Amino acid sequence: MPAAAPAAAERPATAPMLAVDAIDTFYGETQALFGASVDVAAGEVVALLGPNGAGKTTLLRSVLGLTPPRRGRVRFDGRDVTGWPTHRIARLGLGWVPDDRRVFPSLTASRNLEIAAKRTRFPARSVASCCELFPALAHLLPRECENLSGGEMQMVSISRALVGAPGLVLFDEPSQGLAPKVVQDVMRTILRLRDEGIASLVVDQNVRTVLDVADRVFVIRLGRIVHAGPAAGLREDPAARRDLLGID
Ligand code: ATP
């Protein structure tokens, strides 16, 4: 496993890359988020944890403009992006690795990356640099994505987010359905991105694995943020883990 992340308190204070401020998000008349606030500093890894149906994906969708909040604000990299269309937010440098990976199945991996390449104010990343992160990617480039395994598709999906030159990547269940070795590769990638100053907001059921790489943690239940604090607090305190997350 990757080395434990330093506690948030050891990291320099910076203006938030992402500030989600008291959002209420609805599906029709059904309210899914209630005054939820989450923030991610530049280069920080933040985990959003909670049981099924708690609102984790909805919070990511709210940030991305896919399900815009009815009340509250979303600020990304100093701009109020509340209500902006997704493609416009992405152009500012917000990356997304969706839970179903959502690559174009009939296109090659190479073409999927080509389509997603963008320039933002953050450092550009080439396909060659993605191949350094994921050595196996080079062999996948000419292949159609529908023929890839789940782990291979995840490499393409993460690389697709990275060629979009993000300052922050939203990961929705990145370890879902993957072999333990691939999960470790994904977590190592999140740490490498952090070393490069790229922040991540990670939603994952694989709580222990995510706690190992996160600087800070938010816990959400029934659409409300019920805890925020350094990941070390939960890594080292089984009673707190049981209390907040229901695991030992
Ligand atoms: P999971 O880990 O199961 O994906 P989650 O924490 O990501 O859970 P969400 O998917 O955000 O939770 O769901 C939050 C609430 O919103 C749930 O009550 C869910 O049933 C509801 N919900 C999610 N998507 C929709 C939708 N498209 N239409 C109506 N309700 C929805």
Residues whose N, C-alpha, C, O or C-beta is under 5 A from the ligand:
A	BS01	ATP	Y27 A32 P51 N52 G53 A54 G55 K56 T57 T58
